[in-house]
Amino acid sequence: MLPTLEIAWGVLTFAQSRVTSARQLYALRFFVGLFEAPVFAGTHFILGSWYRKQELFKRAGTWFICNSLGTMVSGYLQAAAYTNLSGVAGLSGWRWLFIIDGIFTLPVALAGFIIFPGIPESPKPVFLTHADVALAKERMAEEKVRPPGKLGLDVFKRSLRRWHIYVFVFCYMCVFPPSLPPSPSQAPAEPRQEAR
């Protein structure tokens, strides 16, 4: 599921390079966010399905650090692309930002279909043996991690009634904004017709 979402947001990221109005950009940004939103919870659900509690912190911490490093490095790459590619092939620099982001996103998403592990109850990758999966199930049983059940409306209702969710969301909102650029998008609010 997660690689499919990543392909969708990669295609939509490419599409942002062709917008001609702010409304088109807002609509595409909404859908990119819609497809990106499940990645945090989905990734940590997958990690929690394979690793013991004492192992999970290191993996989740690595994921957070890599996100921060990616944000840090991408700022420099985007500045270089914006400056050096502006006018190449008749496109302005901000359009190249979306093209380059899409170029990086799609191969990673396609690789995800091969290497992303799924969960022990329905493992996906070709590199896991039956013994690997059996070991993972045994380890999770020792940790008292139950296999996932069906996802229904009652799960969402129960989640929304728990105070922990709201504390987590508030804390995450306090931590995350400093890593964002000051504007909601790298592209200008009103793309100029001559800056194609």
PyMOL commands that place a pseudoatom at each C-alpha (Angstrom):
pseudoatom trace, name=CA, resn=MET, resi=1, chain=A, elem=C, hetatm=0, pos=[0.000, 0.000, 0.000]
pseudoatom trace, name=CA, resn=LEU, resi=2, chain=A, elem=C, hetatm=0, pos=[2.703, 2.531, 0.939]
pseudoatom trace, name=CA, resn=PRO, resi=3, chain=A, elem=C, hetatm=0, pos=[4.632, 2.182, -2.362]
pseudoatom trace, name=CA, resn=THR, resi=4, chain=A, elem=C, hetatm=0, pos=[1.357, 2.766, -4.246]
pseudoatom trace, name=CA, resn=LEU, resi=5, chain=A, elem=C, hetatm=0, pos=[0.758, 5.959, -2.264]
pseudoatom trace, name=CA, resn=GLU, resi=6, chain=A, elem=C, hetatm=0, pos=[4.320, 7.068, -2.985]
pseudoatom trace, name=CA, resn=ILE, resi=7, chain=A, elem=C, hetatm=0, pos=[3.857, 6.524, -6.719]
pseudoatom trace, name=CA, resn=ALA, resi=8, chain=A, elem=C, hetatm=0, pos=[0.668, 8.600, -6.599]
pseudoatom trace, name=CA, resn=TRP, resi=9, chain=A, elem=C, hetatm=0, pos=[2.372, 11.487, -4.845]
pseudoatom trace, name=CA, resn=GLY, resi=10, chain=A, elem=C, hetatm=0, pos=[5.387, 11.208, -7.164]
pseudoatom trace, name=CA, resn=VAL, resi=11, chain=A, elem=C, hetatm=0, pos=[3.162, 11.532, -10.235]
pseudoatom trace, name=CA, resn=LEU, resi=12, chain=A, elem=C, hetatm=0, pos=[1.326, 14.464, -8.642]
pseudoatom trace, name=CA, resn=THR, resi=13, chain=A, elem=C, hetatm=0, pos=[4.658, 16.081, -7.793]
pseudoatom trace, name=CA, resn=PHE, resi=14, chain=A, elem=C, hetatm=0, pos=[5.634, 15.865, -11.474]
pseudoatom trace, name=CA, resn=ALA, resi=15, chain=A, elem=C, hetatm=0, pos=[2.247, 17.359, -12.394]
pseudoatom trace, name=CA, resn=GLN, resi=16, chain=A, elem=C, hetatm=0, pos=[2.964, 20.409, -10.228]
pseudoatom trace, name=CA, resn=SER, resi=17, chain=A, elem=C, hetatm=0, pos=[5.693, 21.391, -12.665]
pseudoatom trace, name=CA, resn=ARG, resi=18, chain=A, elem=C, hetatm=0, pos=[3.011, 22.036, -15.297]
pseudoatom trace, name=CA, resn=VAL, resi=19, chain=A, elem=C, hetatm=0, pos=[0.536, 24.173, -13.316]
pseudoatom trace, name=CA, resn=THR, resi=20, chain=A, elem=C, hetatm=0, pos=[-0.588, 27.471, -14.773]
pseudoatom trace, name=CA, resn=SER, resi=21, chain=A, elem=C, hetatm=0, pos=[-2.626, 28.820, -11.851]
pseudoatom trace, name=CA, resn=ALA, resi=22, chain=A, elem=C, hetatm=0, pos=[-2.532, 28.950, -8.075]
pseudoatom trace, name=CA, resn=ARG, resi=23, chain=A, elem=C, hetatm=0, pos=[-5.765, 26.910, -7.882]
pseudoatom trace, name=CA, resn=GLN, resi=24, chain=A, elem=C, hetatm=0, pos=[-4.197, 24.051, -9.816]
pseudoatom trace, name=CA, resn=LEU, resi=25, chain=A, elem=C, hetatm=0, pos=[-1.203, 24.148, -7.494]
pseudoatom trace, name=CA, resn=TYR, resi=26, chain=A, elem=C, hetatm=0, pos=[-3.414, 24.157, -4.374]
pseudoatom trace, name=CA, resn=ALA, resi=27, chain=A, elem=C, hetatm=0, pos=[-5.422, 21.196, -5.674]
pseudoatom trace, name=CA, resn=LEU, resi=28, chain=A, elem=C, hetatm=0, pos=[-2.303, 19.185, -6.489]
pseudoatom trace, name=CA, resn=ARG, resi=29, chain=A, elem=C, hetatm=0, pos=[-0.694, 20.063, -3.132]
pseudoatom trace, name=CA, resn=PHE, resi=30, chain=A, elem=C, hetatm=0, pos=[-3.865, 18.862, -1.381]
pseudoatom trace, name=CA, resn=PHE, resi=31, chain=A, elem=C, hetatm=0, pos=[-3.701, 15.488, -3.129]
pseudoatom trace, name=CA, resn=VAL, resi=32, chain=A, elem=C, hetatm=0, pos=[0.054, 15.154, -2.563]
pseudoatom trace, name=CA, resn=GLY, resi=33, chain=A, elem=C, hetatm=0, pos=[-0.622, 15.702, 1.143]
pseudoatom trace, name=CA, resn=LEU, resi=34, chain=A, elem=C, hetatm=0, pos=[-3.501, 13.231, 1.062]
pseudoatom trace, name=CA, resn=PHE, resi=35, chain=A, elem=C, hetatm=0, pos=[-1.261, 10.501, -0.362]
pseudoatom trace, name=CA, resn=GLU, resi=36, chain=A, elem=C, hetatm=0, pos=[1.699, 11.440, 1.862]
pseudoatom trace, name=CA, resn=ALA, resi=37, chain=A, elem=C, hetatm=0, pos=[-0.257, 11.601, 5.128]
pseudoatom trace, name=CA, resn=PRO, resi=38, chain=A, elem=C, hetatm=0, pos=[-0.456, 7.830, 5.843]
pseudoatom trace, name=CA, resn=VAL, resi=39, chain=A, elem=C, hetatm=0, pos=[3.302, 7.336, 5.467]
pseudoatom trace, name=CA, resn=PHE, resi=40, chain=A, elem=C, hetatm=0, pos=[4.250, 8.292, 9.036]
pseudoatom trace, name=CA, resn=ALA, resi=41, chain=A, elem=C, hetatm=0, pos=[1.701, 6.034, 10.719]
pseudoatom trace, name=CA, resn=GLY, resi=42, chain=A, elem=C, hetatm=0, pos=[2.113, 3.282, 8.123]
pseudoatom trace, name=CA, resn=THR, resi=43, chain=A, elem=C, hetatm=0, pos=[5.889, 3.175, 8.428]
pseudoatom trace, name=CA, resn=HIS, resi=44, chain=A, elem=C, hetatm=0, pos=[5.768, 2.983, 12.209]
pseudoatom trace, name=CA, resn=PHE, resi=45, chain=A, elem=C, hetatm=0, pos=[3.044, 0.342, 12.070]
pseudoatom trace, name=CA, resn=ILE, resi=46, chain=A, elem=C, hetatm=0, pos=[5.272, -1.758, 9.799]
pseudoatom trace, name=CA, resn=LEU, resi=47, chain=A, elem=C, hetatm=0, pos=[8.302, -1.234, 12.055]
pseudoatom trace, name=CA, resn=GLY, resi=48, chain=A, elem=C, hetatm=0, pos=[6.237, -2.214, 15.102]
pseudoatom trace, name=CA, resn=SER, resi=49, chain=A, elem=C, hetatm=0, pos=[5.129, -5.382, 13.323]
pseudoatom trace, name=CA, resn=TRP, resi=50, chain=A, elem=C, hetatm=0, pos=[8.696, -6.682, 12.906]
pseudoatom trace, name=CA, resn=TYR, resi=51, chain=A, elem=C, hetatm=0, pos=[10.769, -5.332, 15.806]
pseudoatom trace, name=CA, resn=ARG, resi=52, chain=A, elem=C, hetatm=0, pos=[10.664, -5.765, 19.580]
pseudoatom trace, name=CA, resn=LYS, resi=53, chain=A, elem=C, hetatm=0, pos=[10.037, -2.729, 21.766]
pseudoatom trace, name=CA, resn=GLN, resi=54, chain=A, elem=C, hetatm=0, pos=[13.702, -2.339, 22.706]
pseudoatom trace, name=CA, resn=GLU, resi=55, chain=A, elem=C, hetatm=0, pos=[14.681, -2.552, 19.006]
pseudoatom trace, name=CA, resn=LEU, resi=56, chain=A, elem=C, hetatm=0, pos=[11.972, -0.218, 17.795]
pseudoatom trace, name=CA, resn=PHE, resi=57, chain=A, elem=C, hetatm=0, pos=[13.393, 2.996, 19.236]
pseudoatom trace, name=CA, resn=LYS, resi=58, chain=A, elem=C, hetatm=0, pos=[16.586, 2.723, 17.208]
pseudoatom trace, name=CA, resn=ARG, resi=59, chain=A, elem=C, hetatm=0, pos=[14.664, 2.082, 13.965]
pseudoatom trace, name=CA, resn=ALA, resi=60, chain=A, elem=C, hetatm=0, pos=[12.114, 4.836, 14.573]
pseudoatom trace, name=CA, resn=GLY, resi=61, chain=A, elem=C, hetatm=0, pos=[14.905, 7.221, 15.586]
pseudoatom trace, name=CA, resn=THR, resi=62, chain=A, elem=C, hetatm=0, pos=[16.804, 6.411, 12.401]
pseudoatom trace, name=CA, resn=TRP, resi=63, chain=A, elem=C, hetatm=0, pos=[13.649, 7.136, 10.390]
pseudoatom trace, name=CA, resn=PHE, resi=64, chain=A, elem=C, hetatm=0, pos=[13.244, 10.547, 12.075]
pseudoatom trace, name=CA, resn=ILE, resi=65, chain=A, elem=C, hetatm=0, pos=[16.915, 11.441, 11.640]
pseudoatom trace, name=CA, resn=CYS, resi=66, chain=A, elem=C, hetatm=0, pos=[16.838, 10.481, 7.959]
pseudoatom trace, name=CA, resn=ASN, resi=67, chain=A, elem=C, hetatm=0, pos=[13.751, 12.658, 7.459]
pseudoatom trace, name=CA, resn=SER, resi=68, chain=A, elem=C, hetatm=0, pos=[15.521, 15.629, 9.033]
pseudoatom trace, name=CA, resn=LEU, resi=69, chain=A, elem=C, hetatm=0, pos=[18.693, 15.012, 7.023]
pseudoatom trace, name=CA, resn=GLY, resi=70, chain=A, elem=C, hetatm=0, pos=[16.640, 14.683, 3.849]
pseudoatom trace, name=CA, resn=THR, resi=71, chain=A, elem=C, hetatm=0, pos=[14.920, 17.990, 4.543]
pseudoatom trace, name=CA, resn=MET, resi=72, chain=A, elem=C, hetatm=0, pos=[18.258, 19.635, 5.259]
pseudoatom trace, name=CA, resn=VAL, resi=73, chain=A, elem=C, hetatm=0, pos=[20.000, 18.309, 2.143]
pseudoatom trace, name=CA, resn=SER, resi=74, chain=A, elem=C, hetatm=0, pos=[17.018, 18.871, -0.134]
pseudoatom trace, name=CA, resn=GLY, resi=75, chain=A, elem=C, hetatm=0, pos=[17.036, 22.574, 0.694]
pseudoatom trace, name=CA, resn=TYR, resi=76, chain=A, elem=C, hetatm=0, pos=[20.545, 22.914, -0.744]
pseudoatom trace, name=CA, resn=LEU, resi=77, chain=A, elem=C, hetatm=0, pos=[19.714, 20.744, -3.750]
pseudoatom trace, name=CA, resn=GLN, resi=78, chain=A, elem=C, hetatm=0, pos=[16.574, 22.740, -4.449]
pseudoatom trace, name=CA, resn=ALA, resi=79, chain=A, elem=C, hetatm=0, pos=[18.421, 26.041, -4.162]
pseudoatom trace, name=CA, resn=ALA, resi=80, chain=A, elem=C, hetatm=0, pos=[21.030, 24.782, -6.636]
pseudoatom trace, name=CA, resn=ALA, resi=81, chain=A, elem=C, hetatm=0, pos=[18.382, 23.473, -9.040]
pseudoatom trace, name=CA, resn=TYR, resi=82, chain=A, elem=C, hetatm=0, pos=[16.340, 26.663, -8.812]
pseudoatom trace, name=CA, resn=THR, resi=83, chain=A, elem=C, hetatm=0, pos=[19.385, 28.811, -9.518]
pseudoatom trace, name=CA, resn=ASN, resi=84, chain=A, elem=C, hetatm=0, pos=[21.166, 26.699, -12.130]
pseudoatom trace, name=CA, resn=LEU, resi=85, chain=A, elem=C, hetatm=0, pos=[18.253, 25.184, -14.055]
pseudoatom trace, name=CA, resn=SER, resi=86, chain=A, elem=C, hetatm=0, pos=[16.112, 28.288, -14.419]
pseudoatom trace, name=CA, resn=GLY, resi=87, chain=A, elem=C, hetatm=0, pos=[15.531, 28.768, -18.137]
pseudoatom trace, name=CA, resn=VAL, resi=88, chain=A, elem=C, hetatm=0, pos=[16.729, 25.286, -19.165]
pseudoatom trace, name=CA, resn=ALA, resi=89, chain=A, elem=C, hetatm=0, pos=[14.298, 23.788, -21.697]
pseudoatom trace, name=CA, resn=GLY, resi=90, chain=A, elem=C, hetatm=0, pos=[12.252, 26.963, -21.349]
pseudoatom trace, name=CA, resn=LEU, resi=91, chain=A, elem=C, hetatm=0, pos=[11.197, 26.126, -17.773]
pseudoatom trace, name=CA, resn=SER, resi=92, chain=A, elem=C, hetatm=0, pos=[11.621, 28.318, -14.723]
pseudoatom trace, name=CA, resn=GLY, resi=93, chain=A, elem=C, hetatm=0, pos=[13.623, 27.066, -11.756]
pseudoatom trace, name=CA, resn=TRP, resi=94, chain=A, elem=C, hetatm=0, pos=[10.644, 26.378, -9.506]
pseudoatom trace, name=CA, resn=ARG, resi=95, chain=A, elem=C, hetatm=0, pos=[9.195, 24.012, -12.120]
pseudoatom trace, name=CA, resn=TRP, resi=96, chain=A, elem=C, hetatm=0, pos=[12.466, 22.081, -12.152]
pseudoatom trace, name=CA, resn=LEU, resi=97, chain=A, elem=C, hetatm=0, pos=[12.136, 21.604, -8.380]
pseudoatom trace, name=CA, resn=PHE, resi=98, chain=A, elem=C, hetatm=0, pos=[8.988, 19.532, -8.867]
pseudoatom trace, name=CA, resn=ILE, resi=99, chain=A, elem=C, hetatm=0, pos=[10.491, 17.603, -11.786]
pseudoatom trace, name=CA, resn=ILE, resi=100, chain=A, elem=C, hetatm=0, pos=[13.569, 16.687, -9.746]
pseudoatom trace, name=CA, resn=ASP, resi=101, chain=A, elem=C, hetatm=0, pos=[11.462, 15.745, -6.703]
pseudoatom trace, name=CA, resn=GLY, resi=102, chain=A, elem=C, hetatm=0, pos=[9.425, 13.436, -8.921]
pseudoatom trace, name=CA, resn=ILE, resi=103, chain=A, elem=C, hetatm=0, pos=[12.576, 11.933, -10.430]
pseudoatom trace, name=CA, resn=PHE, resi=104, chain=A, elem=C, hetatm=0, pos=[13.793, 11.004, -6.938]
pseudoatom trace, name=CA, resn=THR, resi=105, chain=A, elem=C, hetatm=0, pos=[10.400, 9.805, -5.691]
pseudoatom trace, name=CA, resn=LEU, resi=106, chain=A, elem=C, hetatm=0, pos=[9.316, 7.377, -8.405]
pseudoatom trace, name=CA, resn=PRO, resi=107, chain=A, elem=C, hetatm=0, pos=[12.321, 4.982, -8.412]
pseudoatom trace, name=CA, resn=VAL, resi=108, chain=A, elem=C, hetatm=0, pos=[12.182, 4.740, -4.612]
pseudoatom trace, name=CA, resn=ALA, resi=109, chain=A, elem=C, hetatm=0, pos=[8.454, 3.975, -4.812]
pseudoatom trace, name=CA, resn=LEU, resi=110, chain=A, elem=C, hetatm=0, pos=[8.999, 1.287, -7.438]
pseudoatom trace, name=CA, resn=ALA, resi=111, chain=A, elem=C, hetatm=0, pos=[11.771, -0.282, -5.342]
pseudoatom trace, name=CA, resn=GLY, resi=112, chain=A, elem=C, hetatm=0, pos=[9.306, -0.330, -2.449]
pseudoatom trace, name=CA, resn=PHE, resi=113, chain=A, elem=C, hetatm=0, pos=[7.220, -2.960, -4.229]
pseudoatom trace, name=CA, resn=ILE, resi=114, chain=A, elem=C, hetatm=0, pos=[10.224, -5.293, -4.049]
pseudoatom trace, name=CA, resn=ILE, resi=115, chain=A, elem=C, hetatm=0, pos=[11.839, -4.438, -0.706]
pseudoatom trace, name=CA, resn=PHE, resi=116, chain=A, elem=C, hetatm=0, pos=[9.061, -3.109, 1.555]
pseudoatom trace, name=CA, resn=PRO, resi=117, chain=A, elem=C, hetatm=0, pos=[8.332, -5.928, 4.025]
pseudoatom trace, name=CA, resn=GLY, resi=118, chain=A, elem=C, hetatm=0, pos=[4.609, -5.630, 4.649]
pseudoatom trace, name=CA, resn=ILE, resi=119, chain=A, elem=C, hetatm=0, pos=[3.717, -7.310, 7.964]
pseudoatom trace, name=CA, resn=PRO, resi=120, chain=A, elem=C, hetatm=0, pos=[4.538, -10.825, 9.207]
pseudoatom trace, name=CA, resn=GLU, resi=121, chain=A, elem=C, hetatm=0, pos=[0.947, -11.958, 8.595]
pseudoatom trace, name=CA, resn=SER, resi=122, chain=A, elem=C, hetatm=0, pos=[1.242, -11.030, 4.907]
pseudoatom trace, name=CA, resn=PRO, resi=123, chain=A, elem=C, hetatm=0, pos=[4.933, -10.553, 4.055]
pseudoatom trace, name=CA, resn=LYS, resi=124, chain=A, elem=C, hetatm=0, pos=[5.743, -9.077, 0.652]
pseudoatom trace, name=CA, resn=PRO, resi=125, chain=A, elem=C, hetatm=0, pos=[9.435, -9.099, -0.272]
pseudoatom trace, name=CA, resn=VAL, resi=126, chain=A, elem=C, hetatm=0, pos=[11.140, -11.889, -2.108]
pseudoatom trace, name=CA, resn=PHE, resi=127, chain=A, elem=C, hetatm=0, pos=[14.151, -11.898, 0.226]
pseudoatom trace, name=CA, resn=LEU, resi=128, chain=A, elem=C, hetatm=0, pos=[12.284, -13.183, 3.325]
pseudoatom trace, name=CA, resn=THR, resi=129, chain=A, elem=C, hetatm=0, pos=[12.200, -16.934, 3.834]
pseudoatom trace, name=CA, resn=HIS, resi=130, chain=A, elem=C, hetatm=0, pos=[9.436, -18.849, 5.619]
pseudoatom trace, name=CA, resn=ALA, resi=131, chain=A, elem=C, hetatm=0, pos=[11.849, -19.230, 8.552]
pseudoatom trace, name=CA, resn=ASP, resi=132, chain=A, elem=C, hetatm=0, pos=[12.333, -15.429, 8.699]
pseudoatom trace, name=CA, resn=VAL, resi=133, chain=A, elem=C, hetatm=0, pos=[8.587, -14.856, 8.813]
pseudoatom trace, name=CA, resn=ALA, resi=134, chain=A, elem=C, hetatm=0, pos=[8.072, -17.605, 11.426]
pseudoatom trace, name=CA, resn=LEU, resi=135, chain=A, elem=C, hetatm=0, pos=[10.796, -16.043, 13.589]
pseudoatom trace, name=CA, resn=ALA, resi=136, chain=A, elem=C, hetatm=0, pos=[9.177, -12.609, 13.279]
pseudoatom trace, name=CA, resn=LYS, resi=137, chain=A, elem=C, hetatm=0, pos=[5.774, -13.999, 14.283]
pseudoatom trace, name=CA, resn=GLU, resi=138, chain=A, elem=C, hetatm=0, pos=[7.326, -15.790, 17.259]
pseudoatom trace, name=CA, resn=ARG, resi=139, chain=A, elem=C, hetatm=0, pos=[9.132, -12.614, 18.367]
pseudoatom trace, name=CA, resn=MET, resi=140, chain=A, elem=C, hetatm=0, pos=[5.949, -10.562, 18.113]
pseudoatom trace, name=CA, resn=ALA, resi=141, chain=A, elem=C, hetatm=0, pos=[3.996, -13.196, 20.077]
pseudoatom trace, name=CA, resn=GLU, resi=142, chain=A, elem=C, hetatm=0, pos=[6.633, -12.952, 22.841]
pseudoatom trace, name=CA, resn=GLU, resi=143, chain=A, elem=C, hetatm=0, pos=[6.112, -9.180, 22.851]
pseudoatom trace, name=CA, resn=LYS, resi=144, chain=A, elem=C, hetatm=0, pos=[2.342, -9.746, 23.037]
pseudoatom trace, name=CA, resn=VAL, resi=145, chain=A, elem=C, hetatm=0, pos=[1.810, -7.886, 19.769]
pseudoatom trace, name=CA, resn=ARG, resi=146, chain=A, elem=C, hetatm=0, pos=[-1.475, -9.049, 18.308]
pseudoatom trace, name=CA, resn=PRO, resi=147, chain=A, elem=C, hetatm=0, pos=[-1.901, -9.482, 14.562]
pseudoatom trace, name=CA, resn=PRO, resi=148, chain=A, elem=C, hetatm=0, pos=[-3.872, -6.600, 13.075]
pseudoatom trace, name=CA, resn=GLY, resi=149, chain=A, elem=C, hetatm=0, pos=[-7.620, -6.985, 12.893]
pseudoatom trace, name=CA, resn=LYS, resi=150, chain=A, elem=C, hetatm=0, pos=[-10.065, -5.490, 10.465]
pseudoatom trace, name=CA, resn=LEU, resi=151, chain=A, elem=C, hetatm=0, pos=[-10.016, -1.736, 10.170]
pseudoatom trace, name=CA, resn=GLY, resi=152, chain=A, elem=C, hetatm=0, pos=[-13.503, -0.365, 10.626]
pseudoatom trace, name=CA, resn=LEU, resi=153, chain=A, elem=C, hetatm=0, pos=[-15.283, 2.805, 11.668]
pseudoatom trace, name=CA, resn=ASP, resi=154, chain=A, elem=C, hetatm=0, pos=[-15.277, 1.700, 15.322]
pseudoatom trace, name=CA, resn=VAL, resi=155, chain=A, elem=C, hetatm=0, pos=[-11.446, 1.797, 15.330]
pseudoatom trace, name=CA, resn=PHE, resi=156, chain=A, elem=C, hetatm=0, pos=[-11.506, 5.455, 14.264]
pseudoatom trace, name=CA, resn=LYS, resi=157, chain=A, elem=C, hetatm=0, pos=[-14.171, 6.290, 16.854]
pseudoatom trace, name=CA, resn=ARG, resi=158, chain=A, elem=C, hetatm=0, pos=[-12.154, 4.621, 19.636]
pseudoatom trace, name=CA, resn=SER, resi=159, chain=A, elem=C, hetatm=0, pos=[-9.005, 6.414, 18.510]
pseudoatom trace, name=CA, resn=LEU, resi=160, chain=A, elem=C, hetatm=0, pos=[-10.657, 9.817, 18.497]
pseudoatom trace, name=CA, resn=ARG, resi=161, chain=A, elem=C, hetatm=0, pos=[-11.880, 9.256, 22.086]
pseudoatom trace, name=CA, resn=ARG, resi=162, chain=A, elem=C, hetatm=0, pos=[-8.356, 8.720, 23.429]
pseudoatom trace, name=CA, resn=TRP, resi=163, chain=A, elem=C, hetatm=0, pos=[-6.594, 11.752, 24.863]
pseudoatom trace, name=CA, resn=HIS, resi=164, chain=A, elem=C, hetatm=0, pos=[-3.194, 10.307, 23.864]
pseudoatom trace, name=CA, resn=ILE, resi=165, chain=A, elem=C, hetatm=0, pos=[-3.933, 10.992, 20.197]
pseudoatom trace, name=CA, resn=TYR, resi=166, chain=A, elem=C, hetatm=0, pos=[-4.457, 14.700, 20.796]
pseudoatom trace, name=CA, resn=VAL, resi=167, chain=A, elem=C, hetatm=0, pos=[-1.332, 15.045, 22.938]
pseudoatom trace, name=CA, resn=PHE, resi=168, chain=A, elem=C, hetatm=0, pos=[0.719, 13.267, 20.257]
pseudoatom trace, name=CA, resn=VAL, resi=169, chain=A, elem=C, hetatm=0, pos=[-0.688, 15.457, 17.469]
pseudoatom trace, name=CA, resn=PHE, resi=170, chain=A, elem=C, hetatm=0, pos=[-0.018, 18.618, 19.486]
pseudoatom trace, name=CA, resn=CYS, resi=171, chain=A, elem=C, hetatm=0, pos=[3.563, 17.549, 20.286]
pseudoatom trace, name=CA, resn=TYR, resi=172, chain=A, elem=C, hetatm=0, pos=[4.234, 16.610, 16.672]
pseudoatom trace, name=CA, resn=MET, resi=173, chain=A, elem=C, hetatm=0, pos=[2.868, 19.950, 15.472]
pseudoatom trace, name=CA, resn=CYS, resi=174, chain=A, elem=C, hetatm=0, pos=[5.218, 21.730, 17.891]
pseudoatom trace, name=CA, resn=VAL, resi=175, chain=A, elem=C, hetatm=0, pos=[8.254, 19.752, 16.711]
pseudoatom trace, name=CA, resn=PHE, resi=176, chain=A, elem=C, hetatm=0, pos=[7.640, 19.648, 12.971]
pseudoatom trace, name=CA, resn=PRO, resi=177, chain=A, elem=C, hetatm=0, pos=[6.988, 23.280, 11.817]
pseudoatom trace, name=CA, resn=PRO, resi=178, chain=A, elem=C, hetatm=0, pos=[10.544, 24.554, 12.393]
pseudoatom trace, name=CA, resn=SER, resi=179, chain=A, elem=C, hetatm=0, pos=[11.758, 22.188, 9.678]
pseudoatom trace, name=CA, resn=LEU, resi=180, chain=A, elem=C, hetatm=0, pos=[9.338, 23.584, 7.104]
pseudoatom trace, name=CA, resn=PRO, resi=181, chain=A, elem=C, hetatm=0, pos=[9.980, 26.490, 4.752]
pseudoatom trace, name=CA, resn=PRO, resi=182, chain=A, elem=C, hetatm=0, pos=[8.175, 29.705, 5.708]
pseudoatom trace, name=CA, resn=SER, resi=183, chain=A, elem=C, hetatm=0, pos=[5.714, 29.371, 2.815]
pseudoatom trace, name=CA, resn=PRO, resi=184, chain=A, elem=C, hetatm=0, pos=[3.322, 26.471, 2.161]
pseudoatom trace, name=CA, resn=SER, resi=185, chain=A, elem=C, hetatm=0, pos=[4.992, 25.656, -1.144]
pseudoatom trace, name=CA, resn=GLN, resi=186, chain=A, elem=C, hetatm=0, pos=[8.284, 26.212, -2.910]
pseudoatom trace, name=CA, resn=ALA, resi=187, chain=A, elem=C, hetatm=0, pos=[6.437, 27.512, -5.926]
pseudoatom trace, name=CA, resn=PRO, resi=188, chain=A, elem=C, hetatm=0, pos=[5.210, 31.083, -6.224]
pseudoatom trace, name=CA, resn=ALA, resi=189, chain=A, elem=C, hetatm=0, pos=[1.569, 31.562, -5.247]
pseudoatom trace, name=CA, resn=GLU, resi=190, chain=A, elem=C, hetatm=0, pos=[0.742, 32.874, -8.717]
pseudoatom trace, name=CA, resn=PRO, resi=191, chain=A, elem=C, hetatm=0, pos=[2.826, 31.216, -11.428]
pseudoatom trace, name=CA, resn=ARG, resi=192, chain=A, elem=C, hetatm=0, pos=[3.707, 33.786, -14.060]
pseudoatom trace, name=CA, resn=GLN, resi=193, chain=A, elem=C, hetatm=0, pos=[2.841, 32.977, -17.642]
pseudoatom trace, name=CA, resn=GLU, resi=194, chain=A, elem=C, hetatm=0, pos=[6.228, 34.082, -18.973]
pseudoatom trace, name=CA, resn=ALA, resi=195, chain=A, elem=C, hetatm=0, pos=[8.136, 31.918, -16.467]
pseudoatom trace, name=CA, resn=ARG, resi=196, chain=A, elem=C, hetatm=0, pos=[7.457, 28.595, -18.138]
for i in range(1, 196): cmd.bond("trace and resi %d" % i, "trace and resi %d" % (i + 1))
show_as sticks, trace
zoom trace
